[in-house]
């Protein structure tokens, strides 16, 4: 007899339900293995302790309530949710929210796209990105309302016409507010 067969026959030995040949073989195994004897004695003590316990008294409807609870627990845990109407897999309130977000995304994206005819932040020409020119005349007079002469920067085309001049026929004459406005560091 091996250990597995021995462990399978312990409860039959304690219940005294083994055949005579099986019982002799079981007891010879007990004599040869002290751990097996200790296991059988501990199980016999446990059974004696259980038999000495007083019986448990329960109410009259206990068995019926226990069986109904067991039946409830045996039912599947997952129940199919009630059928609701969906729009592309979303509930109606979430579909409205997602539609609003998608519309907002499209409108913001449209506002960020440049429209034809509006200036964009294009990269500066190569001449403007280079180091400042050092060969400009140093004795230039300051530009002021009385002296509208503007010297062109090097690398850019110069023109005789200045779009900022106020005396051109396309721009109406504007009133002179320079005498009415006094800046903080502007002495009169």
C-alpha positions as CSV (number, residue, x, y, z in Angstrom):
1,X,0.0,0.0,0.0
2,X,1.3,3.5,-0.9
3,X,0.5,6.8,0.8
4,X,-2.2,7.8,-1.6
5,X,-4.2,4.5,-1.1
6,X,-3.7,4.9,2.7
7,X,-5.1,8.5,2.7
8,X,-8.1,7.3,0.6
9,X,-8.9,4.6,3.1
10,X,-8.6,6.6,6.4
11,X,-12.3,7.6,6.6
12,X,-13.4,4.0,5.8
13,X,-11.1,2.6,8.5
14,X,-12.5,5.1,11.1
15,X,-16.1,4.2,10.1
16,X,-15.1,0.5,10.3
17,X,-16.3,-0.2,6.8
18,X,-13.1,-1.9,5.4
19,X,-13.1,-5.5,4.4
20,X,-11.0,-7.8,6.6
21,X,-8.1,-8.1,4.0
22,X,-8.0,-4.3,3.5
23,X,-8.1,-3.7,7.2
24,X,-5.1,-5.9,7.8
25,X,-3.1,-4.2,5.0
26,X,-4.1,-0.8,6.4
27,X,-3.0,-1.7,10.0
28,X,0.3,-3.1,8.7
29,X,0.9,0.2,7.0
30,X,0.1,2.0,10.3
31,X,2.7,-0.2,12.1
32,X,5.4,0.6,9.5
33,X,4.8,4.4,9.3
34,X,4.6,6.4,12.6
35,X,3.5,9.6,10.7
36,X,0.5,7.6,9.3
37,X,-0.4,6.5,12.8
38,X,-0.3,10.0,14.1
39,X,-2.6,11.2,11.2
40,X,-5.2,8.5,11.9
41,X,-5.1,9.3,15.7
42,X,-5.6,13.0,15.1
43,X,-8.5,12.4,12.7
44,X,-10.1,10.0,15.3
45,X,-9.8,12.7,18.0
46,X,-11.4,15.3,15.7
47,X,-14.3,13.0,15.0
48,X,-14.8,12.3,18.8
49,X,-14.8,16.1,19.4
50,X,-17.4,16.6,16.8
51,X,-19.6,13.8,18.2
52,X,-19.5,15.3,21.7
53,X,-20.8,18.7,20.5
54,X,-24.5,19.4,21.3
55,X,-26.8,19.4,18.3
56,X,-27.6,22.7,16.8
57,X,-31.2,23.8,17.0
58,X,-32.6,25.9,14.1
59,X,-36.0,27.6,13.5
60,X,-38.8,25.8,11.7
61,X,-38.3,27.6,8.3
62,X,-34.5,27.5,8.3
63,X,-34.2,24.7,5.7
64,X,-36.6,26.4,3.3
65,X,-34.9,29.8,3.6
66,X,-31.5,28.2,3.1
67,X,-32.5,26.3,0.0
68,X,-34.1,29.5,-1.5
69,X,-30.9,31.4,-0.8
70,X,-28.8,28.7,-2.4
71,X,-31.0,28.7,-5.5
72,X,-30.6,32.5,-5.8
73,X,-26.8,32.2,-5.6
74,X,-26.8,29.4,-8.2
75,X,-28.6,31.7,-10.7
76,X,-26.2,33.4,-13.1
77,X,-24.6,36.5,-11.7
78,X,-24.7,38.5,-14.9
79,X,-28.2,39.5,-16.0
80,X,-28.9,41.1,-19.3
81,X,-29.4,44.8,-18.9
82,X,-32.7,46.2,-20.1
83,X,-32.7,47.1,-23.8
84,X,-32.2,50.8,-24.3
85,X,-32.1,52.7,-27.5
86,X,-28.6,53.6,-28.7
87,X,-27.2,55.8,-31.4
88,X,-24.0,54.2,-32.8
89,X,-23.5,52.4,-29.5
90,X,-24.0,55.5,-27.3
91,X,-27.0,56.2,-25.1
92,X,-29.0,59.2,-26.4
93,X,-27.6,61.7,-23.7
94,X,-24.0,60.6,-24.5
95,X,-24.6,60.7,-28.2
96,X,-25.7,64.4,-27.9
97,X,-22.7,65.2,-25.8
98,X,-20.3,63.5,-28.3
99,X,-22.0,65.3,-31.2
100,X,-21.5,68.6,-29.5
101,X,-17.8,67.8,-28.8
102,X,-17.2,66.7,-32.4
103,X,-18.9,69.9,-33.7
104,X,-16.8,72.1,-31.3
105,X,-13.7,70.3,-32.5
106,X,-14.5,70.9,-36.1
107,X,-15.3,74.6,-35.5
108,X,-12.1,75.3,-33.5
109,X,-10.1,73.5,-36.2
110,X,-11.8,75.6,-38.9
111,X,-10.9,78.8,-37.0
112,X,-7.3,77.7,-36.7
113,X,-6.9,77.1,-40.5
114,X,-5.6,80.1,-42.4
115,X,-8.0,81.7,-44.9
116,X,-6.8,82.9,-48.3
117,X,-5.9,86.5,-48.4
118,X,-5.0,86.9,-44.7
119,X,-1.4,87.4,-43.7
120,X,0.2,84.4,-42.1
121,X,3.3,84.1,-39.9
122,X,5.5,83.1,-42.8
123,X,9.2,82.7,-42.1
124,X,11.3,85.8,-42.6
125,X,13.4,86.1,-45.7
126,X,17.0,85.0,-45.4
127,X,18.3,88.6,-45.4
128,X,16.1,89.5,-42.4
129,X,17.3,86.5,-40.5
130,X,21.0,87.3,-40.9
131,X,23.0,89.6,-38.6
132,X,22.1,93.3,-38.6
133,X,23.8,95.4,-41.2
134,X,26.8,97.4,-39.9
135,X,27.5,99.4,-43.0
136,X,24.6,101.8,-42.6
137,X,25.4,105.5,-42.2
138,X,25.6,106.4,-38.5
139,X,24.7,110.1,-38.9
140,X,21.1,109.6,-40.0
141,X,18.7,112.2,-38.6
142,X,15.9,110.8,-36.4
143,X,12.5,110.3,-38.0
144,X,9.9,112.7,-36.6
145,X,6.6,114.1,-37.7
146,X,8.5,117.1,-39.1
147,X,11.0,114.9,-40.9
148,X,9.2,112.0,-42.6
149,X,12.3,110.8,-44.5
150,X,12.7,107.1,-44.0
151,X,15.9,105.3,-45.1
152,X,15.3,101.9,-46.6
153,X,17.0,98.9,-44.8
154,X,19.5,97.0,-46.7
155,X,18.4,93.8,-48.5
156,X,14.9,95.2,-49.2
157,X,13.7,97.0,-52.3
158,X,13.4,100.7,-51.9
159,X,10.5,102.7,-53.3
160,X,9.9,106.4,-53.7
161,X,6.3,106.0,-52.6
162,X,5.6,105.6,-48.9
163,X,2.2,104.2,-47.9
164,X,2.5,105.7,-44.4
165,X,2.6,109.3,-45.7
166,X,-0.6,111.1,-44.7
167,X,-0.5,113.7,-47.5
168,X,-1.3,111.2,-50.3
169,X,-4.6,111.8,-52.2
170,X,-5.9,108.3,-51.3
171,X,-5.8,109.0,-47.5
172,X,-8.0,111.9,-46.2
173,X,-6.3,114.5,-44.1
174,X,-6.5,113.6,-40.4
175,X,-6.6,116.2,-37.6
176,X,-3.4,116.9,-35.8
177,X,-3.8,115.8,-32.1
178,X,-0.1,116.2,-31.3
179,X,-0.7,119.5,-29.4
180,X,-3.6,118.0,-27.3
181,X,-1.8,114.8,-26.2
182,X,1.0,115.1,-23.7
183,X,3.1,112.0,-23.0
184,X,4.9,111.5,-19.7
185,X,8.4,112.2,-21.0
186,X,7.5,114.5,-23.8
187,X,8.5,118.1,-22.9
188,X,6.7,120.9,-24.8
